[in-house]
C-alpha cells in the first residue's frame, strides 16, 4: 500500500515530490536508475541481535532494502540523491540493533515484494499495508499504523464525494491497497447503481498522482493518510484533504517467507528502539507520531 505528494516552492514547478527538482518530476527517471543513499547506521545502544541475521546479511554487513522513493514523508529522494523519510529513519535504527547498515535501493513499488522473494532485496520497506494476500507471499512485520485518505484540488472544485465518486476521474498509484482493494469495491457499487464507473488514472509513482490533482488532470486521489497529510501541507494551498481517514491498518516490513526467525528478530529490534525512545523520535521528526504502535508482530 501501500501505499501518499506536493508542490515545492523551491522547485518552482509543480512536481509534487520531495525527491528533488528534476529527479521525480512527471517525466523523472525510472526507480531502477535513481541514485541511492549511502548505507547509514542509526539508533542508540542496546541489544545486539547480529546472531539472528541470515548468513547473507551477516557476511555483507548490510541489509539491502527495496524502497519506492516517491512517497514522502515516508520515503523519498532528498536532493534527488539520498533516500530519506520516516520509514528510512526507523529502519536504520532497526538495522543498528543488528550491528549492520542499510543499503537503500530505489525500486518500483509493485516490484519490491517480488524482489524480496527472488533475493534481490533482503527486506522491503515502503509503507506496505499488511493484508492477507501479502502475508501469503512473504512475512510482514508490523511497525506503524495508517489509513486511507482522499485529496482534491483546493476547494474541491469538482464536487468529489469519496462515497459517491462514480464518473469522477481519480488518480491512484499502481500496486497500492487503494487500487487493489478500495477502488474495486467502489466500482462495484457504481455499476450496481447503474452509474458510470470511476475513471482511473493509474500512476507508477504517487507524486505523479498528486500532481494530477494539483494540475486538474484528476478530480481527486486517494492514498495513505500520512502521505496525503504531508502532500497537503507542502502543496502551498493547491491540494486539500477530503473526508475522514478510514480503514486504518498496520504497515509491515517485507521479509522472505522462509526467514521467520529473522522476522521475529526484527520485532525484537523494534521493541528495543521503542524502549530507548528512538522509534517515537523518528516518527515525531516527520509529524507521524499518531501512527505509533507498541504491539510489533510478525504477520498480525
C-alpha positions in Angstrom: 0.0 0.0 0.0 0.8 0.6 0.4 0.5 2.8 -0.2 0.7 9.1 -0.5 2.6 14.2 -2.7 3.1 18.1 -3.2 4.2 21.3 -4.8 7.6 22.5 -3.6 8.3 26.2 -3.7 12.0 25.6 -4.0 11.5 23.7 -7.3 9.5 26.5 -8.9 7.3 24.0 -10.8 4.6 21.5 -9.9 6.4 18.2 -9.4 4.7 17.2 -6.1 7.7 15.4 -4.8 10.3 16.0 -2.2 12.5 13.8 -4.3 14.3 16.9 -5.5 13.8 19.2 -8.5 14.0 17.1 -11.7 14.6 13.6 -10.2 11.0 12.7 -9.6 9.0 15.1 -11.8 6.3 13.7 -14.0 8.9 12.6 -16.5 11.5 11.6 -14.0 13.9 8.7 -14.3 12.8 5.2 -13.5 13.3 3.9 -10.0 15.9 1.4 -11.0 18.2 4.2 -12.2 17.7 6.5 -9.3 20.7 7.2 -7.0 20.8 5.5 -3.7 21.8 6.6 -0.2 25.0 5.6 1.4 24.4 2.8 3.9 23.5 4.5 7.2 23.6 3.4 10.8 21.2 4.8 13.3 19.7 4.1 16.7 21.1 4.1 20.2 23.0 1.4 22.1 21.1 -1.7 23.2 20.8 -5.4 22.5 22.9 -6.6 19.5 20.8 -9.0 17.5 23.5 -9.9 15.0 23.3 -13.6 15.8 19.7 -13.6 14.4 20.8 -12.3 11.0 20.6 -14.6 7.9 24.1 -15.6 6.8 24.0 -13.4 3.6 23.3 -10.3 5.6 25.9 -11.1 8.3 28.6 -11.7 5.7 27.8 -8.5 3.8 27.4 -6.4 6.9 24.4 -4.7 5.5 20.7 -5.2 4.8 19.8 -4.5 1.1 16.4 -2.8 1.2 14.0 -2.2 -1.7 12.1 1.1 -1.4 9.8 3.2 -3.6 11.2 6.7 -3.2 8.2 8.6 -4.4 6.2 8.5 -1.1 7.1 11.5 1.1 7.2 11.8 4.1 7.7 8.1 4.4 10.3 7.5 1.8 11.7 9.9 -0.9 14.9 11.1 -2.5 16.2 14.1 -0.7 18.0 16.5 -3.0 17.5 13.9 -5.8 20.2 11.7 -4.3 19.7 10.5 -0.7 16.9 8.2 0.4 15.2 9.8 3.3 12.0 9.8 5.3 10.2 8.3 8.3 10.5 4.7 7.2 14.2 5.2 6.5 14.9 6.7 9.9 13.0 3.9 11.7 14.5 1.1 9.8 18.1 2.5 10.0 17.6 2.3 13.8 16.3 -1.3 13.5 19.4 -2.2 11.5 21.7 -0.7 14.1 20.3 -3.2 16.7 21.7 -5.9 14.4 25.1 -4.2 14.1 24.7 -3.6 10.4 24.0 -0.8 8.0 21.3 -0.4 5.3 21.8 -0.2 1.5 18.7 1.5 0.3 17.8 0.5 -3.3 15.1 2.6 -5.1 12.5 0.4 -7.0 9.0 0.5 -8.4 6.6 -0.2 -5.6 4.9 -3.1 -7.3 8.3 -4.8 -7.9 9.6 -4.8 -4.3 7.8 -7.9 -2.9 8.8 -9.9 -6.0 12.4 -8.6 -5.5 12.4 -9.8 -1.9 11.0 -13.2 -2.9 13.7 -13.6 -5.5 16.6 -12.5 -3.3 17.3 -9.1 -5.0 16.4 -7.4 -1.7 16.8 -8.7 1.8 13.8 -6.7 3.1 11.2 -4.4 1.6 10.5 -1.1 3.4 8.0 1.0 1.6 4.8 1.7 3.5 3.3 -1.7 2.7 -0.1 -2.2 4.3 -0.3 -5.6 5.8 -3.1 -7.7 4.2 -4.0 -11.3 3.7 -2.7 -11.5 0.1 0.8 -10.2 1.0 1.0 -12.4 4.1 0.6 -15.4 1.7 3.6 -14.2 -0.2 6.0 -13.0 2.5 6.4 -12.4 6.2 5.3 -9.0 7.3 6.5 -7.3 10.5 4.2 -4.5 11.8 5.7 -1.2 12.8 3.2 1.7 12.1 -0.5 2.3 11.7 -2.0 4.3 8.8 -5.3 4.6 7.0 -6.6 5.8 3.6 -7.4 9.4 2.9 -8.7 11.3 -0.2 -7.4 14.6 -1.6 -8.7 17.1 -4.1 -7.7 20.5 -5.6 -8.2 23.4 -3.2 -11.9 24.0 -2.5 -13.0 20.7 -4.2 -14.0 22.4 -7.4 -15.3 19.1 -9.0 -17.5 18.4 -6.0 -16.0 15.0 -5.3 -17.7 12.8 -2.7 -15.5 9.8 -1.7 -18.6 7.8 -1.0 -20.1 8.6 -4.5 -17.2 9.1 -6.8 -18.9 7.5 -9.8 -18.0 9.2 -13.0 -15.2 11.2 -11.4 -11.5 11.0 -12.5 -9.4 9.6 -9.7 -5.6 9.2 -9.6 -4.0 6.3 -7.7 -0.7 4.6 -7.5 -0.1 1.2 -9.1 0.1 -1.7 -6.7 -1.3 0.0 -3.7 -4.0 -1.2 -1.4 -6.1 1.7 -2.6 -6.1 0.5 -6.1 -6.3 -3.2 -5.4 -8.8 -3.3 -2.5 -10.6 0.0 -2.1 -11.4 1.1 -5.7 -12.8 -2.3 -6.8 -15.5 -2.1 -4.1 -16.4 1.5 -5.1 -16.5 0.5 -8.8 -18.9 -2.4 -8.0 -21.3 0.0 -6.2 -21.3 2.3 -9.1 -22.1 -0.5 -11.5 -24.8 -1.9 -9.3 -26.4 1.5 -9.0 -26.4 2.0 -12.8 -23.9 4.9 -12.5 -20.8 5.5 -14.6 -17.6 3.9 -13.3 -14.8 5.9 -11.7 -12.3 6.9 -14.4 -8.9 5.8 -13.1 -5.5 7.3 -13.8 -3.1 4.7 -12.5 0.4 6.0 -11.9 3.7 4.3 -11.3 4.6 6.9 -8.7 2.5 8.5 -6.0 3.9 12.0 -6.7 2.5 11.8 -10.2 -1.0 11.0 -8.9 -0.8 14.0 -6.6 0.4 16.2 -9.5 -2.6 15.1 -11.5 -4.8 16.6 -8.8 -2.9 19.8 -8.4 -2.9 20.4 -12.2 -6.6 19.5 -12.6 -6.0 16.3 -14.7 -7.6 14.3 -11.9 -10.6 15.3 -9.8 -9.2 13.5 -6.7 -6.7 11.0 -5.5 -6.6 8.6 -2.6 -3.5 7.3 -0.8 -2.1 6.5 2.7 -3.1 9.1 5.3 0.5 10.2 6.3 1.3 10.9 2.6 -1.9 12.8 1.9 -1.4 15.0 5.0 2.1 15.7 4.1 1.2 16.5 0.5 -1.5 18.9 1.7 1.0 20.6 4.0 3.6 21.0 1.2 1.2 22.0 -1.6 1.1 25.7 -0.7 -2.7 25.7 -0.9 -3.1 23.7 -4.1 -4.4 20.5 -2.5 -6.9 19.8 0.3 -7.6 16.6 2.2 -11.2 15.4 1.8 -13.3 13.4 4.2 -12.2 11.2 7.1 -9.3 8.8 7.4 -10.6 5.2 7.2 -9.6 1.6 7.0 -6.6 2.1 9.4 -4.2 -0.9 9.2 -0.6 -1.5 10.1 2.4 -1.1 7.7 4.7 -4.0 7.6 8.3 -4.7 6.7 8.5 -7.4 3.9 10.7 -10.3 4.8 11.2 -13.6 2.8 8.7 -16.3 3.7 11.3 -18.7 4.8 13.0 -16.3 7.2 10.6 -16.3 10.1 13.5 -16.2 12.7 14.8 -13.0 11.1 11.3 -11.5 11.0 10.9 -12.3 14.8 14.3 -10.7 15.4 13.1 -7.5 13.7 10.2 -7.5 16.2 12.8 -7.5 19.0 14.7 -4.7 17.3 11.6 -2.6 17.1 10.8 -3.3 20.7 14.3 -2.1 21.6 14.1 1.2 19.7 10.7 1.8 21.2 12.1 1.3 24.7 15.0 3.6 24.1 12.9 6.4 22.5 14.4 6.2 19.0 11.2 4.9 17.4 9.0 7.7 18.6 11.6 10.3 17.9 11.9 9.2 14.3 8.1 9.4 13.9 7.9 12.8 15.5 10.6 14.2 13.1 8.1 13.6 10.3 4.9 14.5 12.1 3.8 10.9 12.2 3.5 10.3 16.0 -0.2 9.4 15.7 0.7 6.3 13.8 2.9 4.8 16.5 2.2 1.3 17.7 3.6 -0.8 20.6 2.4 -4.3 19.6 5.0 -5.1 16.9 4.4 -8.6 15.5 5.0 -11.0 12.6 2.0 -11.4 10.3 -0.6 -9.8 12.7 
